[in-house]
Amino acid sequence: MAEKKEPSKIILALMRRINDYESRLKLVEQRLEMLDNEVLRLNKLILEKMEDLEVGIDMINKKIISLNKKLEENKLQIELLNKSLDRKVSKEEFAEIKGFLDLFSPLKTSFVTRDEVLKMIQRMKK
């Protein structure tokens, strides 16, 4: 009988080990499944963030394009202003024209009548 007990003890010990290994394997499988779920969740989160980032980048690109258009419009307006300033009269030119106008202005000069000129000529002849 001693021989029978020993094989049954060995079988029981083996059964306990198998059960222990089986429970450990189940724990490892559960942890692996949890890790897989976590990886899937993180992948989904990354994809969502990437989509948000792409939307943000698209908005920024549209704003940059809009700013470039406005910048070009401003450059054209500045060029037009520069051209119109080139056509304007400078201060020196204005002063010169004003001097000529003042010289020939009837309000600032005194005119002589024909009779007065004739009288002046006669005086000079005398």
Contacts in CASP RR format, 6 or more apart in sequence:
PFRMAT RR
TARGET T0000
AUTHOR 0000-0000-0000
METHOD contacts of the structure
MODEL  1
MAEKKEPSKIILALMRRINDYESRLKLVEQRLEMLDNEVLRLNKLILEKM
EDLEVGIDMINKKIISLNKKLEENKLQIELLNKSLDRKVSKEEFAEIKGF
LDLFSPLKTSFVTRDEVLKMIQRMKK
89 97 0 8 1.000
102 108 0 8 1.000
103 109 0 8 1.000
112 120 0 8 1.000
END
